[in-house]
Amino acid sequence: MKAEMNRLETVEPAAIRAWVESRTIFIELTDGRIVGFPADRFKILSKATDDQLKDVEIRLNGFALRWETLDEDITVPGIVAGNFQLPPLTADS
């Protein structure tokens, strides 16, 4: 039983739902967390229209987000780890 518990504890959470509000992408994870990040943290997403952003799909059993019209894929573990392509926008930007 202990070996099985350790195996479960190391499984990374996957996305079960994804949506966009005010250019922020949100994902609900299998562990109950909701993570949000600004579209402007990724090169392609930063140039997307609001309608293009809303066309997000969950792929690879919840381990990736896909925007077909933008030909963009982002991994859920990367999002959870805070791996973004661009720095956050500041008031000086």
ZATOR-799478 format. One record per residue: chain; x, y, z of N, C-alpha, C, O in turn; residue in one letter. Coordinates in steps of 0.02 Angstrom, whole numbers, plus 50000, padded with zeros to 5 digits. Layout:
SITE   kette    n_px    n_py    n_pz   ca_px   ca_py   ca_pz    c_px    c_py    c_pz    o_px    o_py    o_pz   rest
SITE       A       X       Y       Z       X       Y       Z       X       Y       Z       X       Y       Z      A
...
***
This chain:
SITE   kette    n_px    n_py    n_pz   ca_px   ca_py   ca_pz    c_px    c_py    c_pz    o_px    o_py    o_pz   rest
SITE       A   50041   49940   50000   50000   50000   50000   50043   50063   50000   50028   50111   49965      M
SITE       A   50098   50062   50039   50141   50121   50043   50172   50137   49975   50177   50195   49956      K
SITE       A   50194   50086   49939   50224   50097   49872   50172   50128   49825   50189   50171   49785      A
SITE       A   50109   50106   49831   50057   50134   49788   50045   50207   49806   50035   50248   49761      E
SITE       A   50045   50225   49870   50035   50294   49891   50092   50338   49864   50079   50393   49840      M
SITE       A   50153   50315   49868   50209   50354   49842   50202   50365   49767   50216   50420   49743      N
SITE       A   50180   50315   49732   50171   50322   49660   50118   50374   49645   50127   50414   49599      R
SITE       A   50064   50375   49682   50011   50424   49671   50033   50495   49688   50013   50542   49655      L
SITE       A   50074   50502   49739   50097   50568   49759   50142   50601   49707   50147   50662   49705      E
SITE       A   50175   50562   49665   50221   50590   49616   50187   50605   49549   50218   50632   49504      T
SITE       A   50123   50586   49541   50087   50600   49480   50072   50674   49475   50044   50704   49521      V
SITE       A   50092   50704   49420   50080   50776   49411   50007   50788   49396   49975   50748   49362      E
SITE       A   49980   50843   49422   49910   50858   49408   49900   50874   49334   49944   50902   49301      P
SITE       A   49842   50857   49309   49824   50871   49240   49765   50919   49239   49730   50927   49289      A
SITE       A   49754   50951   49183   49697   50997   49176   49634   50958   49161   49634   50911   49121      A
SITE       A   49580   50979   49194   49515   50949   49179   49468   51000   49147   49415   50983   49120      I
SITE       A   49488   51064   49150   49448   51117   49120   49493   51176   49105   49541   51189   49143      R
SITE       A   49479   51212   49051   49518   51272   49034   49470   51324   49007   49423   51308   48971      A
SITE       A   49482   51387   49026   49440   51442   49002   49480   51507   49005   49533   51510   49035      W
SITE       A   49453   51559   48973   49487   51623   48968   49440   51678   48991   49381   51680   48971      V
SITE       A   49465   51722   49033   49429   51782   49056   49477   51840   49054   49530   51838   49084      E
SITE       A   49458   51893   49018   49498   51954   49014   49571   51941   48999   49616   51967   49032      S
SITE       A   49584   51900   48948   49651   51883   48924   49693   51845   48976   49755   51844   48971      R
SITE       A   49660   51815   49025   49693   51771   49073   49668   51701   49060   49607   51689   49057      T
SITE       A   49714   51654   49053   49696   51584   49042   49695   51549   49109   49743   51554   49148      I
SITE       A   49641   51514   49123   49634   51476   49184   49630   51402   49169   49600   51382   49119      F
SITE       A   49660   51362   49213   49652   51290   49209   49633   51263   49278   49661   51283   49328      I
SITE       A   49586   51217   49278   49568   51181   49340   49604   51115   49336   49600   51079   49286      E
SITE       A   49640   51099   49390   49681   51039   49392   49647   50981   49428   49600   50992   49467      L
SITE       A   49670   50921   49415   49641   50862   49446   49649   50862   49522   49612   50827   49557      T
SITE       A   49696   50901   49548   49705   50904   49621   49663   50960   49653   49669   50973   49713      D
SITE       A   49620   50992   49613   49574   51043   49640   49598   51115   49634   49559   51161   49644      G
SITE       A   49662   51125   49617   49687   51193   49610   49661   51224   49545   49646   51189   49497      R
SITE       A   49656   51290   49546   49643   51329   49486   49702   51375   49477   49719   51413   49522      I
SITE       A   49733   51371   49418   49793   51411   49403   49775   51457   49345   49745   51436   49296      V
SITE       A   49795   51520   49352   49783   51568   49298   49848   51603   49279   49892   51613   49321      G
SITE       A   49853   51621   49215   49912   51657   49192   49891   51703   49135   49846   51687   49097      F
SITE       A   49925   51761   49129   49908   51807   49075   49932   51781   49007   49986   51752   49001      P
SITE       A   49891   51790   48956   49910   51770   48889   49974   51804   48867   50012   51776   48828      A
SITE       A   49987   51863   48893   50047   51901   48874   50113   51870   48897   50166   51896   48881      D
SITE       A   50110   51815   48933   50171   51780   48954   50198   51733   48901   50251   51703   48909      R
SITE       A   50160   51725   48845   50180   51682   48790   50177   51722   48725   50129   51759   48713      F
SITE       A   50228   51715   48683   50236   51755   48622   50175   51752   48577   50147   51803   48559      K
SITE       A   50154   51693   48559   50098   51686   48512   50033   51707   48544   49993   51742   48512      I
SITE       A   50021   51688   48606   49959   51706   48639   49953   51781   48650   49898   51809   48650      L
SITE       A   50009   51815   48659   50008   51887   48670   49982   51925   48609   49957   51981   48616      S
SITE       A   49988   51896   48550   49966   51928   48488   49897   51904   48466   49870   51929   48417      K
SITE       A   49868   51857   48502   49804   51827   48484   49746   51874   48500   49750   51915   48546      A
SITE       A   49693   51868   48462   49631   51904   48478   49597   51870   48537   49614   51813   48555      T
SITE       A   49549   51904   48567   49511   51875   48622   49475   51811   48599   49473   51762   48636      D
SITE       A   49446   51813   48539   49411   51754   48514   49459   51696   48502   49442   51638   48516      D
SITE       A   49519   51710   48477   49568   51657   48467   49589   51626   48534   49596   51565   48539      Q
SITE       A   49598   51667   48585   49617   51641   48651   49564   51594   48679   49581   51544   48710      L
SITE       A   49502   51612   48669   49447   51572   48698   49441   51503   48665   49405   51460   48690      K
SITE       A   49475   51493   48609   49471   51430   48572   49522   51380   48598   49554   51344   48558      D
SITE       A   49531   51376   48664   49580   51331   48695   49549   51262   48705   49491   51256   48723      V
SITE       A   49589   51210   48693   49568   51141   48704   49619   51107   48750   49678   51122   48749      E
SITE       A   49594   51059   48788   49637   51018   48830   49656   50957   48789   49613   50924   48759      I
SITE       A   49721   50941   48788   49746   50884   48749   49791   50840   48792   49807   50858   48849      R
SITE       A   49811   50784   48765   49858   50737   48796   49837   50719   48867   49877   50722   48914      L
SITE       A   49774   50700   48874   49747   50679   48939   49755   50732   48993   49766   50717   49051      N
SITE       A   49750   50795   48973   49754   50850   49021   49823   50878   49032   49832   50922   49075      G
SITE       A   49873   50854   48996   49941   50878   49006   49963   50932   48957   50020   50953   48958      F
SITE       A   49917   50954   48913   49934   51007   48867   49872   51048   48850   49816   51024   48851      A
SITE       A   49884   51112   48835   49832   51156   48808   49849   51168   48735   49908   51174   48716      L
SITE       A   49797   51170   48692   49807   51179   48620   49761   51233   48594   49701   51234   48608      R
SITE       A   49790   51277   48554   49753   51327   48516   49764   51309   48442   49816   51327   48414      W
SITE       A   49716   51276   48412   49723   51251   48344   49734   51307   48294   49779   51303   48252      E
SITE       A   49693   51359   48297   49698   51414   48248   49764   51452   48255   49786   51484   48206      T
SITE       A   49795   51450   48313   49859   51484   48324   49919   51437   48315   49976   51459   48314      L
SITE       A   49905   51372   48310   49957   51320   48307   50004   51326   48368   50065   51326   48361      D
SITE       A   49973   51331   48427   50011   51341   48489   49992   51286   48539   49934   51269   48548      E
SITE       A   50043   51258   48571   50034   51208   48623   50075   51229   48684   50132   51253   48678      D
SITE       A   50045   51220   48743   50080   51236   48806   50069   51178   48853   50013   51153   48859      I
SITE       A   50121   51156   48887   50113   51100   48933   50086   51123   49000   50104   51177   49025      T
SITE       A   50042   51083   49028   50014   51099   49094   50067   51096   49149   50069   51140   49191      V
SITE       A   50112   51045   49149   50165   51046   49201   50208   51109   49196   50231   51135   49247      P
SITE       A   50220   51134   49135   50259   51195   49127   50224   51255   49157   50255   51298   49189      G
SITE       A   50158   51259   49147   50119   51314   49176   50122   51311   49252   50135   51361   49285      I
SITE       A   50109   51251   49279   50110   51243   49352   50178   51262   49381   50182   51289   49436      V
SITE       A   50232   51246   49344   50299   51262   49367   50318   51335   49356   50371   51358   49379      A
SITE       A   50275   51373   49321   50290   51443   49309   50339   51455   49252   50374   51505   49251      G
SITE       A   50342   51408   49205   50388   51416   49148   50353   51454   49092   50315   51426   49053      N
SITE       A   50366   51519   49089   50336   51562   49038   50390   51587   48991   50449   51590   49009      F
SITE       A   50369   51606   48929   50417   51630   48879   50437   51703   48890   50493   51723   48875      Q
SITE       A   50391   51742   48916   50402   51814   48923   50395   51836   48995   50358   51805   49033      L
SITE       A   50432   51888   49015   50426   51914   49083   50358   51948   49091   50326   51967   49042      P
SITE       A   50336   51957   49154   50272   51991   49165   50278   52064   49142   50331   52095   49146      P
SITE       A   50221   52090   49118   50219   52160   49100   50222   52203   49163   50192   52186   49214      L
SITE       A   50257   52258   49158   50261   52305   49214   50229   52370   49193   50211   52379   49135      T
SITE       A   50221   52415   49239   50193   52481   49224   50236   52519   49174   50211   52562   49138      A
SITE       A   50301   52502   49171   50348   52535   49125   50344   52506   49055   50371   52536   49008      D
SITE       A   50311   52448   49047   50310   52413   48982   50265   52448   48933   50258   52426   48876      S
***
